[in-house]
Amino acid sequence: MASVVGKRISGRTYYYLVESGRVAGRPRITAQRYLGSAEDIAAALDGGGAVPTHTRHLTFGEVAAVWATLERLQLVRMIDEVVPSRKTSVGTYFALAVSQRATAPESTLADWWAGTAAGRFVRPRLSADAVRDEEFRRATRRLSASQLDRISAAVATRLAGTDPIALAVDVPNFATYAESDTAVATLTGLSAVVTRDGAIPLVSHHYPRGGTAVIPFGVAVDRLAARHQGEITLVFDTGQHAQLDLDAGMPFVGALPLGDYPDLLARPASSRRPVGPGRFPGLSALDTRATVSGANRRVVLTHSPRLHAAQARGFAQALSGATRQLDGLALALAGGRNRRPREELLTEIVRITRVRWVDRVVTARLTGTRPGELRLQWRLDSAARARLDEEFFGKQLLVTDRDDWPVADVITAYRARYHLDSTFRMLNGAFVEGRWNEHRIAVHSLVTVLTTAVTHLMRREADRAGLDLSVRELLDQLSGIGETVLRYPSTGGRPRTRRVLTERTEIQQRLFDLFDLSRYAP
């Protein structure tokens, strides 16, 4: 039964729509809704006050999706079991840090919190003063290295899944820590064991770059393998294979320098076969064998139209810049006022042309001996440029001892490193500003790895739902689902507030349903 009830508060009457029913045989109020004062009700009936006096936009979609994933993983509970019974939940602060890093990596915790709808659905409820970087540091400053490792291990156990094979990867450019963009920086890399499906980090180790303390990738992999229960396949990038013994017994997938295998590059496009339109649209591959590090091994030459187009654009820009510099230098020399010696100009020409394959297609000739007599001529080799476009652009050459894996699985394994590196760059930017010591770097690294795990898990779920999106594209789509707060004028009582979500596209609605964001909707 519904009825309107008035309540006297500070000499004024405010009205509520009350629903009542019998509970345990007794009449009880089961629900009530605030209607306002008599003036508010009259204004609503007359259509007055229909236009809000203020609106405020809050981020909702990406924050709610990340928080939903954290709740499903039970991250707060896992961390609080490692670091129990403190006044402040360390798990809650890690969850807040992960949410902020995933959705606003360049923001402070306080600014991020003020601009999101998280305060409406995050539990326990937190005051604005509690959600600050200083409070996060206070909650985590006494964590030991052992506790950080146990947190990482607990999350890894939750994320491991059923695939018995994981991948070991190394990202040398993990993060740059500095107090400012002009201060001396601490450079770090990160080695990790990740899942084959989704490149979700399970076990990781950050390390300083440079100096004598650097651990070779092969040694780091052995140490990670000791912490991971299961089979590991080593994934390496071009140049890293020189650090590795491919005959050491650990399975591997890696990239080789294209220029070292001209015969493979010269194979016609007709020798390649589509990898799989549904999984890798447009990608083709040649699955064959070649001599690598003195042994006959399986190699896979891939071609991506998207990579081809990107490399062609980059080369065109580099070539344009180089030829402009060569023209300017030639014009300056033609004026006869040059005072630089021949050797210095030759060094300058090498500097101009040694970028993004330019030296493969541009030939420069410096004539004369005395400074005032030196002249520059250059020409573009059209045939060499055509060969570059045909033989190099869009291609990668992979080597593996996984002879039983389908080509698509070989490519997926190698791309795990790319996905990891791309996410790290998105989360850490050019450099991470602040005052850093070894402990703060360790905590920051763990937050980055946890954030990567959560966002890669979200990406994998979207992929399985038929949405082929990168982590950045996924978060960008979710960020389009905003929350608008409408504040209506008061006619003597409390101002009325209404919250609505923004209109959603088809993809955004699919993501809304996938992550069950209706639980957090106003």
GINOR-V73526 format. One record per residue. PHI is phi in whole degrees, -180 to 180 (NA if undefined). OMEGA is omega in whole degrees, -180 to 180 (none if undefined). Layout:
# GINOR-V73526
<<PHI	OMEGA> <PHI	OMEGA>>
This chain:
# GINOR-V73526
<<NA	-180> <-112	178> <-153	178> <-101	-178> <-122	176> <-100	178> <-126	179> <-86	179> <-132	180> <54	175> <84	179> <-117	-180> <-103	177> <-120	-171> <-111	180> <-132	171> <-89	-172> <-112	172> <-111	-178> <-127	180> <-165	-179> <-94	177> <-122	-177> <57	177> <83	-179> <-116	177> <-69	-179> <-141	171> <-77	-178> <-99	179> <-163	175> <-146	-178> <-132	-178> <-72	179> <-106	-179> <110	178> <-81	177> <-61	179> <-64	179> <-62	-179> <-66	180> <-64	-180> <-65	179> <-66	180> <-67	-179> <-82	-177> <89	179> <-71	178> <73	-178> <-70	-179> <-97	-179> <-67	177> <-84	179> <-142	171> <-133	178> <-143	-178> <-105	179> <-122	174> <-74	-177> <-132	-168> <-55	-176> <-69	180> <-67	-179> <-65	-179> <-67	177> <-65	-179> <-66	177> <-62	179> <-68	178> <-64	179> <-67	179> <-66	177> <-76	-176> <58	-177> <-61	-178> <-60	-179> <-63	-179> <-60	-178> <-71	179> <-67	175> <-72	176> <-78	-179> <-123	-170> <-84	167> <44	171> <-105	179> <-59	179> <-112	179> <-69	177> <-65	178> <-60	178> <-63	-180> <-68	175> <-66	178> <-63	177> <-64	-179> <-64	178> <-64	180> <-61	179> <-66	-178> <-65	-179> <-70	-171> <-107	180> <-151	-171> <-63	-178> <-93	-176> <-95	169> <-84	177> <-59	-177> <-64	-179> <-66	178> <-61	-178> <-60	-178> <-66	-176> <-102	-178> <-118	175> <-89	-174> <-60	-179> <-60	-179> <-81	-175> <-123	177> <-71	177> <-124	1> <-70	178> <-63	-177> <-126	174> <-80	179> <-61	-180> <-65	-178> <-81	-176> <-103	179> <-141	180> <-58	-179> <-63	179> <-70	176> <-63	179> <-65	179> <-65	-178> <-75	-174> <-112	-171> <-68	-178> <-100	178> <-68	179> <-85	177> <-60	179> <-64	179> <-67	177> <-62	178> <-64	-180> <-69	175> <-62	180> <-60	-179> <-66	180> <-63	179> <-67	-180> <-61	179> <-61	-180> <-70	-173> <-95	-167> <-58	-179> <75	-175> <-108	-180> <-69	-178> <-75	-176> <-110	175> <-119	-177> <-117	174> <-105	-177> <-130	178> <-132	178> <-120	-176> <-63	-178> <-100	-177> <-73	-178> <-159	174> <-121	-177> <-105	180> <-156	179> <-73	176> <-157	-178> <-73	177> <-111	-177> <-83	175> <-64	-173> <-106	171> <-105	-177> <-97	180> <-131	170> <-115	-180> <-146	172> <-105	-175> <-151	166> <-102	-176> <-128	177> <-72	175> <-66	-177> <-94	176> <105	180> <52	-180> <-89	-177> <-63	177> <-113	180> <-131	-178> <-147	177> <-149	176> <-93	-175> <-148	177> <-74	176> <-93	179> <87	179> <80	-175> <-93	-176> <-86	-177> <-68	179> <-93	177> <-57	-175> <-56	-179> <-60	178> <-68	179> <-61	180> <-64	178> <-60	180> <-70	177> <-66	-180> <-62	179> <-68	180> <-92	-177> <-114	178> <-93	-179> <145	-178> <-78	-178> <-123	171> <-110	-178> <-78	177> <-119	-179> <-133	-178> <-100	178> <-56	-179> <99	-180> <-77	-177> <-66	178> <-68	179> <-84	-168> <-116	172> <-102	-176> <-70	179> <-102	-176> <-77	177> <109	178> <-87	178> <-58	-174> <-148	167> <-139	-178> <-152	-180> <-106	180> <-117	176> <-64	-178> <-60	-175> <-64	-180> <-82	-176> <-134	-176> <-63	-179> <-65	178> <-69	-179> <-65	-177> <-80	179> <-63	-176> <-69	180> <-60	-179> <-66	179> <-80	-180> <-93	180> <-123	177> <-59	-179> <-78	-179> <162	-175> <-56	-178> <-73	-175> <-90	-178> <-135	-178> <-57	176> <83	-176> <-79	176> <-125	-175> <-151	172> <-110	-179> <-102	-174> <-147	-180> <-134	180> <-156	177> <-83	-180> <-130	-179> <52	174> <80	-179> <-133	177> <-79	-173> <-133	177> <-74	175> <-129	180> <-129	178> <-96	-177> <-109	173> <-136	179> <-116	177> <-58	180> <-66	177> <-65	178> <-57	-179> <-63	-180> <-65	180> <-68	178> <-65	178> <-65	180> <-62	179> <-67	180> <-60	179> <-67	180> <-64	180> <-65	179> <-61	179> <-65	-179> <-67	-179> <-68	175> <-63	178> <-66	178> <-66	177> <-62	179> <-64	179> <-68	179> <-62	180> <-66	179> <-64	180> <-68	-179> <-64	178> <-73	176> <76	-177> <-106	-179> <-68	177> <-119	-178> <-82	180> <-70	-177> <-60	-177> <-62	180> <-68	178> <-69	177> <-62	177> <-63	178> <-64	180> <-65	178> <-62	179> <-61	-178> <-67	-172> <-93	-177> <-88	177> <-140	170> <41	174> <71	-178> <-61	-178> <-68	176> <-80	-174> <-119	-178> <-115	176> <-115	180> <-113	-179> <-129	-180> <-105	-179> <-109	180> <95	-179> <-122	-180> <-83	-176> <-52	-177> <-74	-178> <-101	-176> <-69	179> <-135	-178> <-119	172> <-128	177> <-142	179> <-142	179> <-102	180> <-87	-177> <-64	180> <-66	179> <-66	179> <-66	178> <-65	178> <-65	179> <-61	-180> <-66	-176> <-81	-169> <-100	-174> <-112	-170> <-62	176> <83	-173> <-108	170> <-138	180> <-117	-178> <-109	176> <-127	-179> <-156	170> <-105	176> <-84	-176> <-69	-178> <-90	-178> <-78	169> <-62	-179> <-55	-178> <-61	179> <-71	176> <-63	-179> <-67	179> <-60	180> <-62	-179> <-65	-177> <-70	177> <-57	180> <-65	179> <-62	-180> <-63	-180> <-65	-179> <-63	-180> <-63	180> <-68	178> <-60	180> <-65	178> <-67	-176> <-80	-173> <-103	179> <65	-179> <-67	174> <-158	-179> <-101	-173> <-86	177> <150	176> <-97	-167> <-118	168> <-133	-174> <-61	-179> <-68	-180> <-63	177> <-65	179> <-63	179> <-66	179> <-61	179> <-64	179> <-65	178> <-61	179> <-62	-179> <-66	177> <-62	179> <-64	177> <-63	179> <-60	-178> <-66	-178> <-70	177> <-70	175> <-64	177> <-62	179> <-63	180> <-64	179> <-65	178> <-65	180> <-63	180> <-67	177> <-89	177> <90	180> <-110	-178> <-86	-176> <-132	170> <-74	177> <-59	-180> <-63	180> <-65	178> <-62	-179> <-67	177> <-64	178> <-63	-180> <-66	-179> <-66	177> <-74	176> <-95	-177> <-103	176> <-120	179> <-109	178> <-101	-179> <-107	179> <-110	-178> <-99	-177> <-69	177> <-96	175> <-110	178> <127	178> <-98	179> <-74	176> <-59	180> <-91	-179> <-124	177> <-132	179> <-116	178> <-136	175> <-91	-180> <-71	179> <-63	-175> <-114	172> <-77	180> <-63	180> <-65	180> <-63	178> <-67	178> <-65	177> <-69	177> <-57	180> <-74	-178> <-60	-178> <-95	176> <53	-176> <-75	177> <-61	178> <-62	-176> <-107	-178> <-69	180> <-68	none>>
